[in-house]
Amino acid sequence: MSDHKRTLVTCALPYANGPVHIGHLAGVYVPADIYVRYLRLRGEEVLYVCGSDEHGVPITIKARAEGVTPQDIVDRYHKIIDESFKGLGINFDIYGRTSSDVHEKNASEFFRKLYDEGKFITKESEQYYDEEAKTFLADRYIVGTCPRCGNEGAYGDQCEKCGATLSPEELINPHSKLSGGELVKKKTTHWYLPLDQYENWLREWILEGHKEWRPNVYGQVKSWLDGGLQPRAVTRDLEWGVPVPVEGAEGKVLYVWFDAPIGYISNTRELLPDTWEQWWKSKDTRLVHFIGKDNIVFHCIVFPAMLKAYGDGYILPENVPANEFLNLEGDKISTSRGWAVWAHEYLRDFPGKEDVMRYVLTANAPETKDNDFSWKDFQTRNNSELVAIFGNFVNRAMVLTHKYFEGKVPACGELQDVDKQALAEIPALKASLQKNIEGYHFREALKDAMGIARVGNKYISDTEPWKVAKTDMERCATILNVSLQICADLGIAFEPFTPFSAKKLRDMIGSPLDWDVLGNQEILPQGHRIGEAQLLFGKVEDAEIEAQLARLEAIKAAREAAAKAEAAKVVAPQKEECTFEEFEKMDIRTATVLEAERVPKTDKLLKLTIDTGIDKRVIVSGIAEYYAPEDMVGKQICILANLAPRKIRGIESKGMILMARQGDGKMRFVTPQETLANGATIG
């Protein structure tokens, strides 16, 4: 363990414009909770701080769309997020809010001190302005066509279709998300934190002083520093946020990236108004930030530069264990597309299985690279590991103790090699578990904890106490004593990972929660009475998984339908002008299809024999992907009769069918509203 007296653990503030999903949980909150529970098991003094990030553009966009205030939005989602965390056993010492009075006062004071000491620079720049809405637009309020992939709904900061990071200037045909109108550029002045002035200090502090950080964190920071840091705006032209506390700054608020990390300090001050400084300004405190990879630059470069600029003894993070992203069923989790498993919905759909999600997300933790969550894997891990190994072992040990020894821990007789071997594995697994958690390798640490369950399950299967009881009750007693000691080990080892089940196990067998006794062969004394056996884990049934997969399929289908509908609205630009005389040259007539067949060795071509009223002729048309031959016979269509003939796949095609093509590529016939005689001219 560290030489520090205490550890301050912060988690990235979740954005209060929607619920938290499994990507958030796997990336930040479950690993942080494992770490905090472990430290407390070791007797460490820990403060665990988080809260809702309640300012910024997406919240105002959502409020406008729903016709409510931004405060209404953040109040709604703060409650949902807070309850989701508690439901999953993620119990912060404080879960605060950046819309609180304490935070506004604290963030204002922070800005004002840097302002008064000349730590900011000012810059005048031209920014997009919506004249109809009478407001400067943040990047998220600007939409247009992505220059990379052609997505027409790209934002001014990112294209969510291809993932490209953008600036508003890069968008093709940018317009306002608020009014839909065109944009003009207007001059505005903002304050900037000159990050370039801290570049050398950051290089020395991180690149030289923290080579032990995770490669993904260290590498991203190095890339930013090697690219050269630029001054970064700390204010924005918005109405929602912490007002900039200086004269002449009306209509400006603190930029959310500057505002949000100060929230860690504000929440600590709210919880501990008299002693908060010992957590933020004492060398006896170590600071650890748990974040996702999209927050690395803010927590490793920007926030440290802010604290350095502020001075006054603020400590810097000892480590920033950031995870990569978790995908869902092979697709990127997206709040805007609804492609997610929401924490509050999971708690509703799987009551009593809080630990299962914690277990699966840890087992699949995206610690060094993006990883994938699938419902089938969720089911398999629950049924094959938690139920069949961990739960099965505990249940057999307890049931047999009640059957043969009236629910009392039997005496441990002389240990045989098989007993000694099983018991010897526990301290080794404990040491590995300890090392892995302290090194932020939570996935490997979970394997160590499950390794103890595997040892127990194999031991009781190999020794078969139910058979031994028929001939040697003393030997049976020893086997069950060893088994119960391993059960007690599991009640401790799994506390960080599956706290509900670990507590249930300890309550059942009456064992202590004490890290120091983990691996001790005599946790439960002879004669100690255990409680009745209850199943620790229940199976996840196929129907439950099918329901979740069906929900995702419905989301995907709705998304695809919406995309097609949107594409269908796209209208092709008008072609070059033609004269009336040029139009009159086209002989457009009605005709009826007499015969239709597919052109061999093609997927798109149909050979149609038609009656034009003038003659019977053949037209080859690329409509086979939309219409089957049997659908065409008897259909009245319109054709361009005097189009010069040409050979297609060896068939002479005389004319062209008139079709209407939508933006989504679908083609439909242009037909008269009522049936006409073949050969009727159109014009």
C-alpha positions in Angstrom: 0.0 0.0 0.0 1.0 3.6 -0.4 2.7 5.8 2.2 -0.1 8.3 2.1 -2.5 8.7 4.9 -5.6 9.0 2.7 -6.8 8.5 -0.9 -9.1 10.8 -2.8 -10.9 9.0 -5.6 -12.9 10.9 -8.2 -15.1 9.6 -11.0 -15.7 11.6 -14.2 -18.9 13.6 -13.7 -21.7 11.9 -15.8 -23.4 14.3 -18.2 -27.0 15.0 -17.0 -28.7 15.0 -20.4 -29.5 11.3 -20.3 -29.2 8.2 -18.1 -25.9 6.2 -17.6 -25.4 3.1 -19.7 -23.1 0.1 -19.4 -20.3 1.9 -21.4 -20.1 4.5 -18.6 -20.2 1.8 -15.9 -17.5 -0.3 -17.5 -15.3 2.6 -18.4 -15.4 4.5 -15.1 -17.8 3.7 -12.2 -17.5 -0.1 -11.7 -13.6 0.0 -11.7 -13.6 3.0 -9.4 -16.0 1.3 -7.0 -13.9 -1.9 -7.0 -10.8 0.2 -6.1 -12.5 2.1 -3.3 -14.1 -1.0 -1.7 -10.7 -2.7 -1.8 -8.9 0.3 -0.1 -11.5 0.3 2.6 -11.1 -3.4 3.1 -7.4 -2.7 3.7 -8.3 -0.1 6.3 -7.4 2.9 4.2 -9.0 6.3 4.7 -10.8 7.1 1.4 -13.0 9.9 0.1 -15.1 8.9 -3.0 -16.4 11.9 -4.9 -18.6 12.3 -8.0 -21.6 14.3 -9.2 -23.6 15.3 -12.2 -22.1 17.6 -14.9 -25.1 19.8 -15.5 -23.9 22.6 -17.8 -23.2 22.7 -21.5 -24.8 22.8 -24.9 -26.4 19.3 -25.1 -28.5 20.1 -22.1 -29.8 23.3 -23.6 -30.5 21.5 -26.9 -32.5 18.9 -25.1 -34.4 21.5 -23.1 -35.3 23.5 -26.2 -36.4 20.3 -28.0 -38.7 19.4 -25.1 -39.9 22.9 -24.4 -38.7 22.9 -20.8 -35.9 24.6 -18.9 -32.3 23.3 -18.6 -32.9 22.9 -14.9 -35.8 20.6 -15.6 -33.6 18.4 -17.7 -30.8 18.2 -15.2 -33.2 17.6 -12.2 -34.7 14.7 -14.1 -31.5 13.0 -15.1 -29.6 13.7 -11.9 -32.2 11.7 -10.0 -32.1 8.8 -12.5 -28.3 8.7 -12.5 -28.0 8.9 -8.7 -30.5 6.1 -8.2 -28.8 4.0 -10.8 -25.5 4.2 -9.0 -27.0 3.4 -5.7 -28.9 0.4 -7.2 -25.7 -1.0 -8.5 -23.9 -0.6 -5.1 -21.8 2.4 -6.3 -22.0 4.4 -3.1 -20.2 7.7 -3.4 -19.5 9.7 -0.2 -21.1 12.6 -2.1 -22.9 12.7 -5.4 -23.1 16.4 -6.0 -24.2 18.7 -8.8 -22.6 21.5 -10.8 -25.8 23.5 -10.7 -25.5 23.8 -6.9 -25.0 27.1 -5.2 -21.8 25.8 -3.6 -20.4 25.0 -7.0 -21.3 28.3 -8.6 -19.6 30.1 -5.8 -16.5 27.9 -5.9 -16.1 27.9 -9.7 -16.6 31.7 -9.8 -13.9 32.1 -7.1 -11.5 29.8 -9.1 -12.0 31.8 -12.3 -11.7 35.1 -10.5 -8.4 34.3 -8.8 -6.8 33.3 -12.2 -8.4 36.4 -13.8 -7.1 38.7 -11.1 -3.6 37.2 -11.3 -3.4 37.6 -15.1 -3.3 33.9 -15.8 -5.7 34.2 -18.7 -5.3 35.8 -22.1 -8.1 37.4 -24.1 -8.8 36.7 -27.8 -11.2 38.3 -30.2 -12.5 35.8 -32.8 -15.2 35.4 -35.4 -17.8 32.9 -34.4 -21.0 31.7 -36.0 -24.1 33.7 -35.0 -27.7 32.8 -35.5 -29.5 36.1 -36.4 -32.9 34.6 -36.1 -32.3 33.2 -32.6 -30.1 36.2 -31.8 -27.3 34.1 -30.2 -23.8 32.9 -30.8 -23.8 29.2 -31.5 -21.6 26.6 -29.7 -20.3 23.9 -32.0 -23.1 21.5 -31.1 -25.7 24.0 -32.3 -24.1 24.0 -35.7 -25.0 21.2 -38.2 -24.0 20.5 -41.7 -22.5 18.0 -44.1 -19.5 16.0 -42.9 -16.5 16.7 -45.2 -15.2 13.1 -44.5 -18.3 10.9 -45.0 -21.0 13.1 -46.4 -23.3 12.7 -43.4 -25.7 15.6 -43.6 -26.4 15.6 -39.8 -22.8 16.2 -38.6 -22.3 18.5 -35.7 -19.8 21.4 -35.5 -17.5 19.4 -33.2 -18.0 15.8 -34.4 -19.6 13.5 -37.0 -21.3 10.8 -35.1 -21.6 8.6 -38.2 -17.9 8.3 -39.0 -16.5 9.5 -35.7 -14.4 12.4 -37.2 -13.5 15.3 -34.9 -14.6 18.5 -36.7 -14.7 22.2 -36.4 -17.7 24.3 -37.6 -15.5 25.8 -40.4 -15.0 22.3 -41.9 -18.7 21.6 -42.3 -20.3 21.9 -45.7 -23.4 24.1 -45.7 -23.4 24.8 -42.0 -26.6 26.0 -40.5 -28.2 26.6 -37.1 -29.7 23.6 -35.2 -31.8 26.1 -33.3 -33.6 27.9 -36.2 -32.5 26.0 -39.2 -31.4 29.3 -40.7 -28.1 30.3 -42.4 -25.3 31.6 -40.2 -23.2 34.7 -40.2 -19.9 35.3 -38.4 -19.6 37.9 -35.7 -16.8 39.0 -33.5 -16.7 38.0 -29.9 -14.1 38.1 -27.1 -13.3 35.3 -24.7 -10.8 34.4 -22.0 -8.3 31.6 -22.7 -6.0 29.5 -20.5 -2.6 29.5 -22.3 -1.9 25.8 -22.1 1.3 26.3 -24.2 2.8 28.1 -21.2 2.5 24.9 -19.2 3.8 22.5 -21.8 7.3 22.1 -20.5 6.1 21.6 -16.9 3.5 19.0 -18.2 6.2 17.2 -20.1 8.4 16.9 -17.0 5.6 16.0 -14.7 3.9 13.3 -16.9 6.4 12.1 -19.5 9.2 11.9 -17.1 7.4 11.5 -13.8 4.5 9.1 -14.6 5.8 6.5 -17.0 3.9 3.9 -14.9 0.5 5.3 -16.2 -1.5 3.1 -18.5 0.0 3.0 -22.0 -3.3 4.4 -23.5 -3.2 7.4 -21.1 0.5 8.1 -21.4 0.4 7.7 -25.2 -2.5 10.1 -25.7 -0.9 12.7 -23.4 2.4 12.4 -25.2 0.6 12.8 -28.6 -1.1 16.0 -27.4 2.2 17.4 -26.0 4.2 16.4 -29.1 1.6 18.2 -31.3 2.0 21.4 -29.3 -0.5 22.8 -26.9 -2.6 25.9 -27.8 -4.5 28.4 -25.6 -8.0 27.0 -24.8 -11.1 29.1 -24.3 -12.5 29.0 -20.7 -15.7 31.0 -21.5 -18.6 30.7 -23.9 -21.5 32.8 -25.2 -24.3 30.9 -23.6 -27.1 31.5 -21.1 -26.9 28.2 -19.2 -23.9 27.8 -16.9 -21.9 29.5 -14.3 -21.8 33.3 -15.2 -18.4 34.7 -15.9 -17.8 36.8 -12.7 -16.3 39.9 -14.3 -17.7 43.1 -15.7 -18.4 43.2 -19.4 -19.0 39.5 -19.5 -22.8 39.6 -19.7 -24.2 36.6 -21.7 -21.0 34.6 -21.1 -20.6 31.5 -18.9 -17.7 29.3 -17.9 -16.9 26.8 -20.6 -18.1 23.3 -19.4 -14.7 21.7 -19.6 -13.3 24.4 -17.2 -16.4 24.3 -15.0 -16.8 20.5 -14.6 -13.5 19.4 -13.0 -13.8 22.2 -10.4 -17.0 20.2 -9.5 -14.8 17.6 -7.7 -13.5 20.4 -5.4 -17.0 21.9 -5.0 -18.5 18.5 -4.0 -15.8 17.9 -1.5 -16.3 21.4 0.0 -20.1 20.7 0.2 -19.5 17.5 2.0 -16.7 18.6 4.3 -16.8 22.4 4.5 -14.3 22.5 7.4 -11.8 19.8 6.4 -12.0 19.7 2.6 -8.5 21.2 2.2 -6.8 18.1 3.7 -8.1 16.2 0.7 -7.0 18.7 -1.9 -4.0 20.4 -0.5 -2.2 17.9 1.7 0.9 15.9 0.7 -0.5 13.1 2.8 -3.3 12.7 0.3 -3.0 10.8 -3.1 -5.5 11.8 -5.8 -6.7 9.2 -8.4 -9.1 10.1 -11.2 -11.2 7.3 -12.8 -12.3 8.4 -16.3 -13.0 7.2 -19.8 -10.6 7.7 -22.7 -12.5 10.7 -24.0 -11.7 12.6 -20.8 -7.9 11.9 -20.8 -6.9 15.3 -22.1 -9.0 17.2 -19.6 -7.8 15.3 -16.6 -4.1 14.9 -17.6 -3.4 18.2 -19.3 -6.2 20.8 -18.7 -7.2 20.3 -15.1 -3.6 19.9 -13.9 -2.7 23.1 -15.7 -5.6 24.8 -14.0 -4.5 23.6 -10.6 -0.9 24.6 -11.4 -2.0 28.1 -12.4 -4.1 28.4 -9.3 -1.3 27.3 -6.9 -2.2 27.4 -3.3 -1.0 23.9 -2.6 -3.5 21.9 -4.7 -2.3 18.3 -5.2 -2.1 16.7 -8.7 -3.3 13.2 -9.6 -1.0 10.3 -8.7 -2.7 8.2 -11.4 -5.5 8.5 -14.0 -6.6 5.0 -14.9 -8.7 5.6 -18.0 -10.5 2.8 -19.8 -11.2 2.5 -23.5 -14.7 2.2 -24.9 -17.2 -0.6 -24.5 -19.3 -1.6 -27.6 -22.7 -3.3 -27.5 -23.3 -6.3 -29.7 -20.5 -5.2 -32.0 -21.7 -1.7 -32.5 -20.6 1.6 -30.9 -22.7 2.6 -27.9 -24.5 5.8 -28.8 -26.9 7.8 -26.6 -28.2 9.8 -29.6 -29.0 6.6 -31.5 -30.5 4.9 -28.4 -28.0 2.0 -28.9 -27.3 1.3 -25.2 -28.2 -0.8 -22.2 -29.3 1.8 -19.6 -28.4 1.2 -16.0 -31.9 2.1 -14.6 -33.6 -0.2 -17.2 -31.2 -3.1 -16.4 -32.1 -2.7 -12.7 -35.8 -2.9 -13.6 -35.4 -5.9 -15.9 -33.1 -7.9 -13.8 -34.0 -7.4 -10.1 -31.6 -9.0 -7.7 -28.9 -9.3 -10.4 -27.0 -6.1 -9.7 -23.8 -8.1 -9.1 -24.1 -10.0 -12.4 -23.7 -6.8 -14.4 -20.8 -5.7 -12.2 -19.2 -9.0 -12.7 -19.6 -9.2 -16.5 -18.5 -5.6 -17.0 -15.4 -6.2 -15.0 -14.7 -9.5 -16.8 -15.0 -7.6 -20.1 -13.5 -4.3 -18.9 -12.0 -2.3 -21.8 -8.8 -1.6 -19.9 -6.3 -1.4 -22.8 -8.5 -1.6 -25.9 -12.2 -1.3 -26.8 -14.2 -4.4 -25.8 -17.6 -5.7 -26.6 -20.7 -6.5 -24.4 -23.1 -9.2 -25.7 -26.2 -10.5 -24.0 -25.2 -14.1 -24.8 -21.9 -13.6 -23.0 -23.7 -12.0 -20.1 -25.9 -15.1 -19.8 -23.0 -17.5 -20.2 -20.8 -15.8 -17.6 -23.7 -15.8 -15.1 -24.8 -19.4 -15.7 -21.4 -21.0 -16.2 -19.3 -19.0 -13.7 -21.3 -17.3 -11.0 -24.0 -20.0 -10.8 -22.1 -23.2 -11.7 -18.8 -22.4 -10.0 -19.1 -19.8 -7.3 -22.7 -20.4 -6.2 -22.6 -24.2 -6.7 -19.5 -24.6 -4.4 -21.0 -22.4 -1.6 -24.4 -24.2 -1.8 -22.9 -27.7 -1.7 -20.6 -26.8 1.3 -23.5 -25.3 3.3 -26.1 -27.9 2.4 -23.7 -30.8 3.4 -22.8 -29.1 6.6 -26.4 -28.9 7.6 -27.0 -32.5 6.5 -24.1 -34.1 8.4 -23.2 -31.6 11.2 -26.4 -29.8 12.1 -25.2 -26.6 10.5 -22.1 -26.3 12.7 -18.6 -25.9 11.5 -17.1 -29.4 12.0 -13.7 -30.2 13.4 -10.7 -30.0 11.1 -8.8 -33.3 11.5 -5.4 -34.2 10.0 -4.9 -32.5 6.6 -4.2 -34.6 3.6 -2.2 -33.5 0.5 -5.4 -32.5 -1.4 -6.5 -30.3 1.5 -3.1 -28.7 1.9 -2.8 -28.1 -1.9 -6.2 -26.3 -2.0 -5.5 -24.2 1.0 -2.0 -23.2 -0.2 -3.5 -21.8 -3.4 -5.6 -19.1 -1.6 -2.7 -17.0 -0.2 -1.1 -17.0 -3.7 -4.4 -15.9 -5.3 -4.8 -13.2 -2.6 -1.4 -11.8 -3.3 -2.1 -11.7 -7.0 -5.5 -10.1 -6.4 -4.0 -7.5 -4.2 -1.2 -6.7 -6.7 -3.7 -6.5 -9.6 -6.1 -4.1 -7.9 -3.3 -1.9 -6.7 -2.0 -1.8 -10.3 -5.5 -1.0 -11.6 -5.7 -4.4 -13.4 -9.3 -5.1 -12.3 -10.1 -7.7 -15.0 -7.1 -9.8 -13.8 -8.0 -9.2 -10.2 -11.5 -10.6 -10.8 -9.9 -13.7 -12.3 -7.9 -14.1 -9.1 -11.1 -13.9 -7.0 -12.9 -16.3 -9.2 -9.8 -18.5 -9.0 -10.6 -19.0 -5.3 -14.1 -20.1 -6.2 -12.6 -22.5 -8.8 -10.2 -23.9 -6.2 -13.2 -24.5 -3.8 -15.4 -26.0 -6.5 -12.7 -28.4 -7.7 -11.7 -29.3 -4.1 -15.2 -30.3 -3.1 -15.8 -32.2 -6.4 -12.5 -34.1 -6.0 -12.9 -35.0 -2.3 -16.7 -35.9 -2.7 -17.6 -35.5 1.0 -21.1 -36.9 0.3 -19.5 -40.2 -0.5 -16.9 -40.0 2.2 -19.6 -39.5 4.8 -20.8 -43.1 4.3 -17.6 -44.5 5.6 -15.5 -41.8 7.4 -17.3 -39.0 9.1 -14.1 -37.6 10.6 -12.6 -37.2 7.1 -15.9 -35.7 5.9 -15.7 -33.2 8.7 -12.2 -32.1 7.6 -13.3 -31.7 4.0 -16.3 -29.5 5.0 -14.3 -27.5 7.4 -11.8 -26.7 4.6 -14.7 -25.9 2.2 -16.3 -23.5 4.7 -13.0 -21.7 5.3 -12.8 -21.2 1.5 -16.4 -19.9 1.5 -15.4 -17.3 4.1 -12.5 -16.4 1.9 -14.9 -15.8 -1.0 -17.0 -13.5 1.2 -14.0 -11.2 1.5 -12.4 -11.6 -1.9 -15.6 -10.8 -3.8 -16.6 -7.8 -1.7 -15.0 -5.3 -4.2 -16.6 -7.0 -7.2 -20.0 -8.4 -6.2 -20.8 -6.6 -2.9 -24.4 -7.7 -2.6 -23.6 -11.4 -3.1 -20.5 -11.2 -0.9 -22.5 -9.7 1.9 -25.2 -12.3 1.5 -22.6 -15.0 1.7 -21.0 -13.5 4.8 -24.5 -13.2 6.4 -25.3 -16.8 5.6 -22.2 -18.3 7.1 -21.5 -15.6 9.7 -18.0 -14.7 8.5 -16.1 -11.4 9.0 -15.2 -8.8 6.4 -11.5 -8.6 7.1 -8.9 -8.6 4.5 -6.2 -9.7 6.9 -7.9 -13.0 7.6 -8.3 -13.9 3.9 -6.4 -17.1 3.3 -6.4 -17.9 7.1 -7.2 -21.5 7.5 -9.3 -20.9 10.6 -11.6 -18.0 9.8 -14.6 -19.9 11.1 -14.1 -21.6 14.5 -15.2 -25.2 15.2 -18.7 -25.3 16.4 -19.7 -22.0 14.7 -23.3 -22.2 13.5 -23.9 -21.2 9.9 -27.3 -20.0 8.6 -29.6 -21.7 6.1 -28.3 -22.2 2.6 -29.7 -19.8 0.0 -28.8 -19.6 -3.6 -26.3 -16.8 -4.2 -27.1 -16.5 -7.9 -30.0 -17.4 -10.1 -29.9 -18.5 -13.7 -30.5 -16.1 -16.5 -33.1 -17.7 -18.8 -33.1 -17.7 -22.6 -36.3 -15.7 -22.7 -34.7 -12.9 -20.7 -31.9 -12.7 -23.2 -34.2 -12.9 -26.2 -36.2 -10.0 -24.8 -33.1 -7.8 -24.6 -32.0 -8.8 -28.1 -35.4 -8.2 -29.5 -35.4 -4.7 -27.9 -32.0 -3.9 -29.6 -33.3 -5.3 -32.9 -36.3 -3.0 -32.7 -34.0 0.0 -32.0 -31.9 -1.0 -35.0 -34.9 -1.4 -37.3 -36.4 1.9 -36.2 -33.1 3.6 -36.8 -32.7 2.1 -40.3 -36.3 3.0 -41.1 -35.7 6.6 -40.0 -32.5 6.8 -42.0 -34.3 5.6 -45.1 -37.2 8.0 -44.5 -34.7 10.8 -44.1 -32.8 9.8 -47.2 -36.1 9.6 -49.2 -36.6 13.3 -48.4 -33.4 14.3 -50.2 -34.3 15.9 -53.5 -31.8 15.7 -56.4 -30.7 19.1 -57.7 -32.4 20.5 -60.8 -30.7 19.7 -64.1 -29.7 22.2 -66.7 -32.4 24.1 -68.5 -33.8 22.7 -71.7 -35.9 24.5 -74.3 -39.5 23.7 -75.2 -38.3 22.6 -78.6 -35.9 20.1 -76.9 -38.6 18.8 -74.7 -41.0 18.3 -77.7 -38.4 16.0 -79.3 -39.2 13.4 -76.5 -42.0 11.0 -77.5 -43.4 9.9 -74.1 -46.2 7.4 -74.3 -48.2 4.9 -72.3 -47.6 1.2 -72.8 -48.6 -2.1 -71.2 -46.2 -4.9 -70.2 -47.1 -8.2 -72.0 -44.3 -10.4 -70.9 -41.4 -10.1 -68.3 -38.4 -12.3 -67.6 -35.1 -11.9 -65.8 -32.0 -11.4 -68.0 -29.8 -14.5 -67.4 -26.6 -14.0 -65.2 -27.7 -10.6 -64.0 -29.3 -9.4 -60.7 -30.8 -6.1 -61.8 -32.1 -6.6 -65.4 -35.6 -7.5 -66.6 -36.5 -8.1 -70.3 -39.9 -6.6 -70.9 -42.1 -7.1 -74.0 -44.5 -4.2 -74.2 -47.4 -3.0 -76.3 -46.8 0.7 -77.2 -50.0 1.1 -79.3 -47.6 1.6 -82.2 -45.9 -1.8 -82.0 -44.7 -4.5 -79.8 -41.1 -4.1 -78.7 -38.6 -5.1 -76.1 -37.1 -2.9 -73.4 -34.4 -4.0 -71.0 -34.7 -2.2 -67.6 -32.6 -2.3 -64.4 -35.5 -2.8 -62.0 -35.2 -6.4 -61.0 -34.1 -5.5 -57.5 -37.4 -3.7 -57.0 -39.9 -5.7 -59.0 -40.3 -9.4 -59.8 -41.2 -10.5 -63.4 -44.7 -11.7 -62.3 -45.3 -8.2 -60.8 -44.8 -6.5 -64.1 -47.2 -8.4 -66.5 -50.3 -6.3 -67.2 -48.8 -3.2 -65.6 -49.3 0.1 -67.5 -46.2 2.2 -67.7 -44.8 5.3 -69.4 -41.9 5.0 -71.8 -39.6 7.3 -73.8 -40.5 5.7 -77.1 -38.0 7.5 -79.4 -34.8 6.8 -77.4 -32.2 5.5 -79.8 -32.0 1.6 -79.5 -29.0 0.0 -77.8 -27.9 -3.5 -77.0 -27.8 -4.6 -73.4 -26.4 -8.1 -72.7 -27.0 -8.9 -76.3 -30.6 -7.8 -76.3 -31.7 -4.8 -78.3 -33.6 -2.4 -76.0 -35.9 0.1 -77.8 -36.9 2.9 -75.4 -36.7 3.6 -71.7 -39.2 3.2 -68.8 -39.9 6.4 -66.9 -39.2 5.9 -63.2 -39.1 8.2 -60.1 -36.1 7.8 -57.8 -36.1 8.9 -54.2 -33.1 10.0 -52.2 -32.8 6.6 -50.6 -32.3 5.1 -54.0 -35.8 3.4 -54.3 -37.4 3.6 -57.7 -41.1 3.7 -58.5 -43.0 3.7 -61.8 -44.5 6.9 -63.3 -48.0 5.8 -64.3 -51.2 7.5 -65.4 -53.7 8.0 -62.6 -56.3 6.1 -64.7 -55.8 3.4 -67.3 -55.4 4.9 -70.8 -55.1 3.4 -74.3 -51.6 2.2 -75.2 -49.8 4.8 -77.2 -51.4 7.8 -75.5 -48.9 10.7 -75.7 -47.7 12.6 -72.7 -46.5 16.2 -72.9 
